[in-house]
């Protein structure tokens, strides 16, 4: 049950002045709880971080990621050009930009509620009747109205703060969308370059298998080798050619994915084979606490908590009375010239107030609901922090393991190549069966391809680590007033 508002529709300049004074005095009163960032478990150091003497992750300048363009650490000009297209052409990024613009517009909309609103209205009418004595008459009206709801309990300012926090969360979502698209592009690009390298290896291998087949066919024709040697050589050559076809299909899919990431139709994009820059950049870690500022998803979660906290105060403000000041000034007459006569002017000032007396606990329920939303947002924030630390630790462990494998994989590939050549020579001399040659060739090819894949894995692991660290983005400060961005 709610009281009907009381109104004074006559001249009340003193009452209006008093109400304005009360509004000014009480505007500092805020009913919302003071916001504090939720606590989150933060380690002092990364468990899987490199030891000072391990050497698997070289030291790097601490500001290597602060530039934002983290992909330049790989030193690949082709990748740099593709990344610039992601910035402006990726549709997921464009959607995130639009969502951010919408959030900023909502901030301006909420801020406008702090100020009075003015309305101007006018009308003109001509009326008459059908009777002999009836005549016609004209009437014109012009009026100016104003209304203002003083922010006595900080409700409107809390709504602005909530909108600002939501806009900052949207800005973080935009950064996360960019980082996701950039990371996916880098991963696909390095996988495509790995496919190019493996295709070169397979082309060389097919040539070698063709020579081996010729050797076995000649030996079979000379009755030196068995028919099974020829069949084994044919099988091995056919499998290698099938691997080439499979890898070409995988490369085509990667090329299509890159096209979509840069906002192009796959049919209008091609990425020819090129030089693969196989450098593995050093990724500076920083201390774990900086992750709370670097990760856009963490920042978005924290801003969601701030927005939910402001909503608690907005719901609490329903416990207190609301005041509205209104005023109007108008004039009317039978023709336009009468509008400017002082005798035809009308004006009014009004003050209305309303206070909820009984609502069966509805306001309390809304406050409790807002508090529960805030608590849920805080829990999601802590979970996001934990997941972020897990992602960093996982990628650090993966990076270390891949770095340790590098020298071993190279040693294994060199040994397999030597074994293949020795057994082929021994087969030509008739000292071993062709089955041993086939086994050695298969092992050598596998070792070569594994080594190429290891390089790509180390690069994609570096990309994943950079993503886990938040890329080159930092948590934003409260939004300043600035023009609407038309481009991402």
N, C-alpha and C positions, 0 to 999 in steps of 0.2 A: 504494500500500500504506500502510495506516494502523495505528498501534499500537492495541491494545486499551487502553481506559482502565483505570487502576488505581484501586481503591476501598478506603477504610477504613470499614467499616461498624460499627465498635465505637466506644466513647467516645473521641473525639479532640478534646477542647476545645482543647488546646494547638496541634494542627495547624490547626484551624479558625481560631484566633486569629492564627496565623502567616500563614495564607493571606490573611486579611482585611487584615493589616498590609501584606503584599506588594501586595495589590490597591490599597490606598490610596496606596502609594508609586508604583506603576507607572501609576496612573490618569492621571497627567499626561502619559504617553508617548502620542503620537499618531503613527500611521504615514502619515497622509494628507499630501499636498503642501499647502503654504500657498496659499490662494486669492488670486489677483490678477486684477482685472478685465481682460479682454482689451483690448489697445490697439485703437483704431479711428481712421481718418482723420477729423479734424474741422477744418473751415475756420475761419479767424479771423472772417470776415464772410460774409454771404450774397451770392453773386455777383449775384443778381437783386434784391437788396434795394433799397429806395428811396434815392436820393441825398439828401443833406441839403437840396438846393435844388429837388428835382424837384416836390414838392408833391402827387404823385399818391396818397400814403398819409399822411394827417394824423397828427400825433403824438397819442398816447393814453397814459393812465396805465399805468405798467408792470404794475400789478396787475389789469388789466382782466379777465384770464382766471383769476386765482387763486381767484375765488369758486366756480368749478366750473360754475355755470349760465351758460355762455358764450352761450347763445341769447338771453339777455336783452339782449345788445348790439344786437339788431335792433329792440327796442322794440315787439314785436308781442304783445299780450295773448293772442290766440287761439293763437299758437305756444307761448307759455309754458304754457298749460293742457294742450295736447297733449303737451308734453315731460314734464310731471309724470306722465301716464299711462304713458309709455314706461318710466319708472323702475320701476313696480311691476307692469305688465301685459304687457310684451313677453316672449314665451316664450323667445326666444334669451337674453335677459338672465336670465330665471328659471333656465334651464339652466346658465348660467355661474355663477349664485349657488350652485346645488346642487353644481357641481363644486368651487367654492371651499370650501364647507362640508365636502365630502368630503376635500379636501386638508388642511384644518385638523384634521379628525378623525384623519387619518393621522399628523399631527405628534404629537398626544396619544398615539396608539397607540405610536409609536416612543419617545416620552419615557418611557412606562411600562416599557419594557424595562430602564431604568436601575435599577429598584428590584426588591427581592425579590418573589416571588410566593408566596402562601399558599393551601393547599387544605385543605378539611375534608371528610372522608368518614366514612360510617358504614354499618353493615349489621346485619341481624338475620335469623336463620334458625332454622327448626324442622325436625328430621329424625326419621325413624323407619323401622321395618321391618315386614314381614308375619309374621315368625316369632313362635312363642309366647313365646320368651324376649326377643324384641326389644322395646325400649322407645322412647321418644321423648326427644330432647335438644334443648336450646336453646343458641344462641350469639349473642352480640352483640359488636360491635366499634365503636370510635370512634377516629378518628385525625386528627391535624393534621400536615400536611407543609409544608415550606418549601424553596425553592431560589433560588439567586441566582448569576448569572454575572457576576463582576466585569469591568468594562470596562477590562481591562489595557492594551489598545493603542488605545483610543479608537474602536473599531469601532462601538459603540452610539451614542456621541455623534456620530460622523460620519453615522450613519443618521438621527439626529435633525436634524442640519444639512441633510442632503440633503432630508429631508421638509419642513423649513422653507423652503428655497429653492424647492422645488416648489410649496408653498402660496403663496409670494409671487409666483411665476410665474402661478399660477392667479388670484390677486388681480388681477394685471395683465391677464390674459385677460378677467376680468370687466369691468375698466375699458374694455378695447378693445371688448368686445361692447356696452357701454352707449354708447360714443362712436360706434360704427358705426351703431347703431339711431337715435341722436339725429341724426347727420349725414344719414342716409337720410330720416328724417322731415322735417328742415328742407328738404332738397332737394326732396322731393315736395311739401311745403307751398308753397314758393315757385313751383314749376312749376304747381301748381294755381291759385295767385293770378294767375300770368301767363296761364293759360288763361281765367280769368274776365275779365281785362282785354282779351284779344284777342277774346273773345266780345262784349264791349261794342263794340269797334271794328267787328267784323263786322256787328253789328246795325245800327250807324249806317251802315255801308257798304251793306248790303242796302237800307236805306231810300233812300239816295242813288241806288243802281242802279235801284230801282223808279221813282224820279222820272225818271231818264235814259231808262228804257224808255218811260215815258209820253210824254216829249218826242219821242222818235224815232217812236213810233207816230202821234202827232199830225202830225209833219212828213211822215211817209209818207202819212197819210190826205189831207194837203193837197198831195200830189205835189211836196213840196219835197225830201224825202230818199228815198234808195233803199231797197229791201227789205233789202239787206245791212246797213243801219244797224240795223234792227229785230232782225235775226238776231244781230248782234254784241252788242247790248244784252241780248237774251235769254240768249245764251251766257254773258256776263259775270255776269248775275244768278244763273243756275243754278250756276255755279262758286262764287260767293260763298256761296250757300245750302249747297252741298256742303261747303265749308270749315267752315261752322258745325256741320254734323252730325259731321264728322271731329273737330273740336275738342271737342265735347260727349262723344264717345266717349273721347277721351284724358283729359278731366277726370274722367270716371267711373272710369277705371282708376287714376288718381292717388288718388282718394278711397278706392277699395278698398285700395290699398297702404297708405294712412295708417291705415285701420281695422285692418289686420293688425298694423301696427307698434305700435299701442296696445292690442293684445290683444282686439280686438272682431271679431265676424263682420261682413263688409261689409254684410250685409242689415240690421244693427242700428245702422249708423252713417251719418250724413250731415253734410256740411260745406257749409252754404249759402254763396252768394257774399257776400263781405264786403269791407270796406275793406282795401286792400293798402297796408301800411306799406312804402314803397319805400326806406327808409334803408339806406345802405351803411356798416356800422360800420368804424371803424379798428381794425386788428388789430395789437397790439404784438408785435414779433418776438422781442426779446431777442437774446442772442448765441447763435451756433450750438451752443456747448457745452451750453447749458441743454436742448437737445433730447434729450440722453441721459437727462435726468431727467424730462422731460415726456411723452415718448411711451410709452404702456403696452406697445406691442409690443417696443420696445427693452428696457424693463425685464424683460419676460417672457423675452426671449432671453438677457439677462445672467444672470438667475436660473437658467435652464436650464444655463448653463455652470457656475455654482456648485454645482448639484446633481450634475452629472456629475463635477466635481472631487472632491466628497466620496466618490463611488463608487470612485474610484481607491484611496483609503485603506482603504475597506471591503474591497476585493479584496486589498490588500497585507497586511491583518491575518491572512490565511490562512497566511502564512509563520510565524506565531508560535503558541505553544501556547495552548490555551483551558482555563480552569479553571471548575469549577462546584462551589459549596458547596451541600450539601443537609442537611436535618435532618428528623426526624419524632418525633412523640410520640403514643402511642396507648394504649388500654386495651381489654380484652376480658373476657368472662365469659359464664356460662350464663344470666344474667338482667341486667336493666337495673341493678339495685342493685349488681351486681359491678363495674360500670364505674367506680365511684367509690372502689374499694379500691386502696390504694397497691400492694399486692402483685401486682396485675394489670396494672400499667403497663409499657409498653415504650418505649424512646426510642433514637434513633441520630443520629449526626452523620457526615457523609461529605464527602470531597473527591475529585473526579475531575479528571483532566487528560488532554488528548489533543494529540498533535503529529503533523502529517503529515511523514513521512520521505521518501517518494518518490511522485510523481504524474505522472511523465513530462512535466513542464513545464506541467501544467494551470493551476496558479496563475499562473505567469508569463504564460500566454496570456490569462487573465482580466484580469490587470493591464494588459497591452498593449491588450486590447480596451476597457477602461475609459478608458485614455488616448486611444485613437482616438475614442471617443465624445465625450470632453471637447474634443478638437481640432476635431471636426466641429461641436459646439455653438458653439465660439468662432468658427469660420468663418461659421456662420449668423448669429451676433451681428453680426459686422462687415458682412455683407451687408445685414442689417436696418438698420444705421446708415446705410450708403450709400443704400439705397432711401429711407430717411426724409429724408435731405438732398435727394435728387432730387425727392421729392414736394413739399417746401417750395419749392425753386427753381422747379419747374414752376408751382406755384400763384402764386408771386410774379410770374413772367413773365406768366401769364394775367391776374392782377389788374391789372398795369400796362397791358397791351394793352387790356383792356376799359375801363379808366378813360380811356385816350387816345381810345377810340372814342366815348365818350359825347357830347362836344360836337359831333363830326363827324356822328354819327347824327342828333342833334337838328337840326342845320343842314340835313342832307339831307332830313329829314322836312318841315320847314317849306318848303323850296324845292319839294318834290314837291307839297305841298298847294296852293301858289300856282300852280304850273304846271297842275294839274288844274282849278282854278277858271277860270283864264284861257282854257284851251282849250275848256272847256265853254261859256263865254260867247261865244267866237269861233265855236263850232259853231252856237249859237243864232242867231248873226248870219249864218250861212252862209259863213263865211270859211275853215273847215277841214273836213276829212272826219271822220267819226265814228271812223275807225280811230285817229286821233291822240288823240281823247278817251279811247278805250279804253286805249290805251297809257299815257296820263298817269294814268288812274284806277288801273290795275294797279300802276304805280310808286308812287303815293301810298299805296295800301293796304300794299304790301310794306314801304315805309319806316316806316309807323306800327307794323306788327307787329314789325319788326326792332327798333324802339326799345323796345317793351314787352319783347321777349325779351332785350334787352341788360340791362335792369334786373334781370330774373330771373337772368341769367347772372352779373351782378356779385354778387348776393346768394349764389348757390350757389357761386361762386368763393371768397367770403369764408368760407362754411361749410367748403369743402374745405381752405382754408388753415388754419383753426382746427383741423380734424381732423389735418392734417399736422403741426401744432405740438403735438399731443397733447391738445387741449381744455383742460379745467381740472384735469387729473389730474397727480399727481406720483408718482414712484417711491416705493414704500413702504419704510419702515425694517423691520428684522427684526420678525417677528410677535410681539406681546406675547400673554400669556395673557388671553383675553377670552371672554365667553359666545358661544355659537353664535348667529349672526344668523338670524332667522326670516324676515326680509323683505330684498329687495334694497336 
